[in-house]
Amino acid sequence: MNDKKKLYKNIEELTIELKLSGIKNSFEECAKDACVNDVSYEEFLYNLLGKEQVLRNESNKQSRIRIAKFPYKKYIEDLVIEDLPVDAKKKSKTLSSLEFISTGQNVILAGNPGTGNYRKFLFIERFLKISSNNVLYILKSFDNNYLQKS
């Protein structure tokens, strides 16, 4: 029993050194589950690595959000559809589903100030940063033009 505790301690130290926090946090639980359910070594390792991957993917997503330095969080769900012009109301479902991204379509958000275009843009940009997609976008104002690649 003492050897098992020592082994677990050594595994914990290695996971800290190798920065495998997903494995560190779930190793004992997975090991006990593998013993109880008579899981093969390969399946045990697969489950353990899967937990590490999930944790890293979530960590990478949070990191991309932090690096993007969004001025504030706005969500498409917060947008009041009734306040939008008729054209925008018709297109809001397409924008909300983000289907245009997977089909490679272009989107032009145009309208008077205060109609929600910037909010929609921030939502789309946030999604693209999170999903590691690149997008070319142009912000045009009355004073100047910006061409920026995200």
N, C-alpha and C positions, 0 to 999 in steps of 0.2 A: 504493500500500500504506500509506503514511504517513497519507493522508487517511482510510482505513478505520479505522486505530488511533485517530485523533483523533475520528472519529465515534463509535466504540465508547466512548471515554472520556467524551465528552459525554453519550451515552445513559446511561452508568453514573452520572454526576453528577446527571442529571435524575431517574433512578429513586431515588436517595438522597434528593434534595430532596422528591420526591413520595411518598416512603415506599412504593415499589413493590418490595419486596425479592424477591418471586417473579419478577418480570420481570428484576430486576438479576441474580439468580442463574442464570437460564436463557436470557437473551437470546442470548448468543454461541452456545450449543449449538443453540437453535432456528433462529438465522440460518444457521448452517452446514448444519443438516439441511434447511432450506428451499432452500438453493442446490443441495445434492446431489440432492434429490428433486424439484426443480423445482415447489415448492409456491407457490400463488398468494399474493399479499399478504394477501388476506382470510383465507385458511386459516392463514397464518403468524401474523397478529394474533390470530385465534381461539385457536390453540394457546398462544400466549404469555399471553393473558388467562386462559385456562383454568388454567394453572400458577399464576398469581397468585391466582385464586379458591380453588384447593385449599389453597394456603399460608395464605390469610386464614381460610378455614373452620377449619383445624386450629388456627391461632393463637387464633381466637375461642373455640373449644372449650376450649383450655387456659386461656384467660383466665377463662371462666365457672367452670371447676373451681377456679381459684385464688381467685376472688372469693367462691365458696360457702363457703370456709373450713371444709371438712369436718374433723372432729377427727382422723380417721384413715381410711385407705383400707381398705375391706372389699369383697370381691367375692362375688357369689352362688356362684361356683365354690368358694369356701372354706367354704361352709356344709356341715356334715355332715348330709346328709339323714336318715341313719339315726337321728340323735339327736332328730329332730323328732317331735311327736305324730302320730298316724295322720292326722288331718285335714290337718295342715300338709304331710305327705308327699304327699297327693293333690293339693294345690294348688300344690306347689312348681314343677311344670313350667309351669303357667300364669303364675306369678310370674316365673320365669326367662325365659320368652319375651317378657314385657312386652306380650303381645297385648291385655290388658285396657286399655292406654292408648289404642291406636288405635280400640278399640271404644267408648271412653268409659264403661267400667264403673267402679264404685266398689270399693274394696278396704278391708277392715277387718282389721287385724292385731291380734289379741287373744290373750292367753295369759299364762301365768305368767312371772315374770322368769327370764331365762336360756334361753328357748326359741327365741331367734333372731329375734324380731319386730323389734327395733331394727336388727339387721343387714340384714334384708330392707328395712326402711324406708330406711336409708341408701343401699342399692343403687338402689332405685327413685328416690329423690330425686336421686341423682347423675345417673342417666339423664335425668331430666326437666330438670335444669339444663343438661346438655350439649345436649339436643335443643331447648332454648328453649321447652319447654312449661311452662305454669303449673299448679299443683296446690294445692288447699286441703287442708291436713292438720291434724289435731288430735292432739296428744300428750296423753295423759291418764296421770297418775301418781296415787299414793295421796295425795300432799301437795297438789297443785294441778293446775289445768287450764291448758292453753295452747292458744290459737287463733292460728295463724300462717299467713300466706299466703306462698308461695314464688314 
